[in-house]
């Protein structure tokens, strides 16, 4: 026998007695996807059937809404079983740190404000508010430039939808100008 001794094998770490706590942010996202899927499905079921159409106007919205609803249910079940969304290896984040909700709040606030003002102000100004809020949330602070780009993108979108696709969008205060 040789003089070298084999070091003893350390015992395996004890399994945690309790499962990790429920991840509230993950649960909120999962329930948000369920709610979104349910709202999409409710809206889809209000679309009238096409006349003599094999594939009517409900088909693709139905696929998207049911898919979103199923995904939300699967995410919710995963979170309730203790699953947790982990950052990718290349992300330099602390999963236990408190989330910074300012940027999503700015985007959500801009969306809600733009949606509320869509009818009175019109599509161009309502969507420009939404585009502006997204740019601001992403850190753009040159407000005149941001406002100009938001208006330009909203105007191009309006022209493409109304003239190119023949859709009717609310012109609002720009009625007669557009």
C-alpha positions as CSV (number, residue, x, y, z in Angstrom):
1,X,0.0,0.0,0.0
2,X,1.1,3.5,-0.6
3,X,1.5,6.3,2.0
4,X,-1.1,8.4,0.3
5,X,-4.5,8.1,1.8
6,X,-7.7,8.8,0.0
7,X,-9.5,11.8,1.5
8,X,-13.0,11.0,2.7
9,X,-15.9,11.9,0.5
10,X,-17.7,14.8,1.9
11,X,-21.4,14.2,2.6
12,X,-23.9,15.5,0.1
13,X,-25.5,18.8,1.1
14,X,-28.8,18.3,2.7
15,X,-31.8,19.0,0.6
16,X,-33.7,22.1,1.7
17,X,-36.6,21.1,3.9
18,X,-39.0,23.5,2.4
19,X,-39.3,24.4,-1.2
20,X,-38.1,27.9,-2.2
21,X,-40.7,30.7,-1.6
22,X,-43.2,31.6,-4.2
23,X,-41.8,34.1,-6.6
24,X,-44.4,36.9,-6.6
25,X,-43.0,38.8,-9.7
26,X,-43.1,35.5,-11.7
27,X,-46.6,34.8,-10.5
28,X,-47.8,38.3,-11.4
29,X,-46.3,37.9,-14.9
30,X,-48.0,34.5,-15.3
31,X,-51.3,35.8,-14.1
32,X,-50.9,38.8,-16.4
33,X,-50.5,36.5,-19.4
34,X,-53.6,34.5,-18.3
35,X,-55.6,37.8,-18.1
36,X,-54.3,39.0,-21.5
37,X,-55.2,35.6,-23.1
38,X,-58.7,35.8,-21.5
39,X,-59.2,39.3,-22.7
40,X,-58.0,38.5,-26.2
41,X,-60.3,35.5,-26.3
42,X,-63.3,37.5,-25.1
43,X,-62.6,40.1,-27.8
44,X,-62.1,37.4,-30.4
45,X,-65.4,35.9,-29.7
46,X,-67.1,39.2,-30.4
47,X,-65.8,39.2,-34.0
48,X,-68.7,38.4,-36.3
49,X,-68.4,35.4,-38.6
50,X,-67.6,36.0,-42.3
51,X,-70.2,35.2,-44.8
52,X,-69.5,32.0,-46.7
53,X,-65.9,32.0,-45.5
54,X,-64.1,28.8,-44.7
55,X,-61.5,30.7,-42.8
56,X,-63.2,33.7,-41.3
57,X,-61.9,36.7,-39.5
58,X,-61.8,34.9,-36.1
59,X,-59.3,32.2,-37.0
60,X,-56.0,33.9,-36.4
61,X,-57.1,35.9,-33.4
62,X,-58.5,32.7,-32.0
63,X,-55.2,30.9,-32.4
64,X,-53.3,33.8,-30.8
65,X,-55.7,34.2,-27.9
66,X,-56.0,30.5,-27.1
67,X,-52.2,30.2,-27.4
68,X,-51.7,33.1,-25.0
69,X,-54.2,31.7,-22.5
70,X,-52.6,28.2,-22.6
71,X,-49.1,29.8,-22.2
72,X,-50.3,31.8,-19.2
73,X,-51.9,28.8,-17.5
74,X,-48.7,26.8,-18.0
75,X,-46.6,29.6,-16.6
76,X,-48.9,29.9,-13.6
77,X,-48.7,26.2,-12.9
78,X,-44.9,26.3,-13.2
79,X,-44.7,29.2,-10.7
80,X,-47.1,27.5,-8.3
81,X,-44.9,24.4,-8.4
82,X,-41.9,26.5,-7.3
83,X,-40.5,27.3,-10.7
84,X,-38.7,30.6,-11.1
85,X,-37.6,32.6,-14.1
86,X,-33.8,32.7,-14.0
87,X,-31.8,35.3,-15.9
88,X,-29.7,34.0,-18.8
89,X,-26.0,33.3,-18.1
90,X,-25.0,36.5,-20.0
91,X,-27.3,38.7,-17.9
92,X,-25.5,40.4,-15.0
93,X,-28.5,40.6,-12.7
94,X,-29.3,39.7,-9.1
95,X,-32.6,37.7,-9.2
96,X,-33.3,38.7,-5.6
97,X,-32.9,42.4,-6.1
98,X,-36.1,44.5,-6.1
99,X,-37.2,45.3,-9.6
100,X,-37.1,48.9,-10.9
101,X,-40.6,49.5,-12.2
102,X,-40.1,53.1,-13.3
103,X,-39.6,52.3,-17.0
104,X,-42.5,49.8,-17.3
105,X,-44.7,52.3,-15.4
106,X,-43.8,55.1,-17.8
107,X,-44.6,52.9,-20.8
108,X,-47.9,51.7,-19.3
109,X,-48.8,55.3,-18.3
110,X,-48.1,56.5,-21.8
111,X,-50.1,53.7,-23.3
112,X,-53.1,54.4,-21.0
113,X,-52.9,58.1,-21.6
114,X,-52.6,57.7,-25.4
115,X,-55.5,55.2,-25.4
116,X,-57.7,57.5,-23.4
117,X,-57.0,60.4,-25.7
118,X,-57.2,58.4,-28.9
119,X,-60.7,59.5,-29.8
120,X,-60.6,63.2,-28.8
121,X,-57.1,63.9,-30.1
122,X,-57.0,61.4,-32.9
123,X,-54.8,58.4,-33.9
124,X,-51.7,60.5,-34.7
125,X,-51.5,62.4,-31.5
126,X,-52.7,59.5,-29.3
127,X,-50.1,57.1,-30.7
128,X,-47.4,59.8,-30.7
129,X,-47.9,60.0,-26.9
130,X,-47.4,56.2,-26.7
131,X,-44.2,56.3,-28.9
132,X,-43.0,59.3,-26.8
133,X,-43.4,57.4,-23.5
134,X,-41.5,54.4,-24.9
135,X,-38.6,56.5,-26.0
136,X,-38.5,58.4,-22.7
137,X,-38.6,55.2,-20.7
138,X,-35.6,53.9,-22.7
139,X,-33.6,57.0,-21.7
140,X,-34.0,59.5,-24.5
141,X,-34.0,63.0,-22.9
142,X,-33.8,65.2,-26.0
143,X,-37.5,65.9,-25.7
144,X,-38.0,68.0,-28.9
145,X,-36.3,65.3,-31.0
146,X,-38.3,62.6,-29.2
147,X,-41.5,64.4,-29.8
148,X,-40.7,65.0,-33.5
149,X,-39.8,61.4,-34.1
150,X,-42.9,60.2,-32.2
151,X,-45.1,62.4,-34.4
152,X,-43.4,61.4,-37.6
153,X,-43.7,57.7,-36.8
154,X,-47.4,58.1,-35.8
155,X,-48.1,60.1,-39.0
156,X,-46.5,57.5,-41.2
157,X,-48.4,54.7,-39.4
158,X,-51.6,56.7,-39.9
159,X,-51.0,57.2,-43.6
160,X,-50.0,53.5,-44.2
161,X,-53.1,52.3,-42.4
162,X,-55.6,54.7,-43.9
163,X,-54.3,55.1,-47.4
164,X,-52.4,51.9,-47.9
165,X,-54.7,49.4,-46.1
166,X,-58.0,51.4,-46.3
167,X,-58.7,51.4,-42.6
168,X,-60.6,54.1,-40.9
169,X,-58.8,55.6,-37.9
170,X,-59.9,58.6,-35.8
171,X,-58.4,61.8,-37.2
172,X,-59.4,63.8,-34.0
173,X,-58.2,67.4,-34.0
174,X,-56.3,66.9,-37.3
175,X,-59.6,66.2,-39.1
176,X,-59.4,68.0,-42.5
177,X,-55.6,68.3,-42.2
178,X,-54.9,64.7,-42.9
